[in-house]
Amino acid sequence: MLVDVHAHLTYEKFDEDLDEVIGRFKGIIITNGTFVEDNRKVLELAKKYSNVKPALGIYPEHVLEMNDDGLKEELKFIEDSKPVAIGEVGLDGTYGDMDKQVFWFKEFIKLSNKLEIPIIVHTRKAEAKVVEVLEEMKAKKVVLHCFSGSMKLVEKAEKLGYNFSVPVIITYLDHFKELVKKVSITKLLTETDAPFLSNVKGSRNEPMNVAITVKEIAKLKGMDSIEVENSILMNYKKLFN
């Protein structure tokens, strides 16, 4: 069974054919919330489709748009909603006010640790800071989504026990090929970030495309595709169940 640990099925690019998109994929999809209204849509989808699981969070850009009271309320809502993971949360160097981002990222890590569920982490132009904060907060179950940090940082994150979800763009980005070669198969997961990050530039991505990533990982690791698929499913079960 295939697994997509990071998709955004609530986004409007899926409005016309979501049933078909989910029907084409006979695996598990974790759809990630990114803002208040989105988190509610994620929960609705998870109720409707048995193979869709909810991750709830506030994306860094939206953290900066909210006041502290609103963020506290949403943390409480997330806790009460019993998601399978906290996400999508993290740090982004392109949005500014890193102090506020770090404060609330720490709050999300605390919640992840308290609920004993994984935290699915976004990082852009803040990779070293993300690893530093996760280590400082003793984050227990970490999935680094589409991680673009240096191989030295990848090595450190793996030693800390963190997991890496590998996107479909591994087909044309050497960084992810190197990451897959370097990291143990026991720390790898597959993701699409659908509708984004398609292996065909300009086209919509969707969960079924994780099969492409599985084949690529198999090639790089010298493994059979079924072996990789089973290993990733085992990693998923270990983390999320």
NORKAQUI-V581144 format. One line per field, one symbol per residue. phi: phi as a letter, one per 30 degrees, with the letter a starting at -180 (. if undefined). Layout:
phi->???
//
This chain:
phi->.dbcdabbdddddcedbeededddccbcbcccdbaeddeddeddddddcdcccccbabdeededdcddddddddedddeddhddaclcblbbddcihdddededdddddededddhbdccccbbhadddedddededhecbbcddhdcdddddeddddddjdcbccdddedbcdedddedddceedccbcbciedchddcejcddaeeddeddedddeddcicdedddeddddddedddcc
//
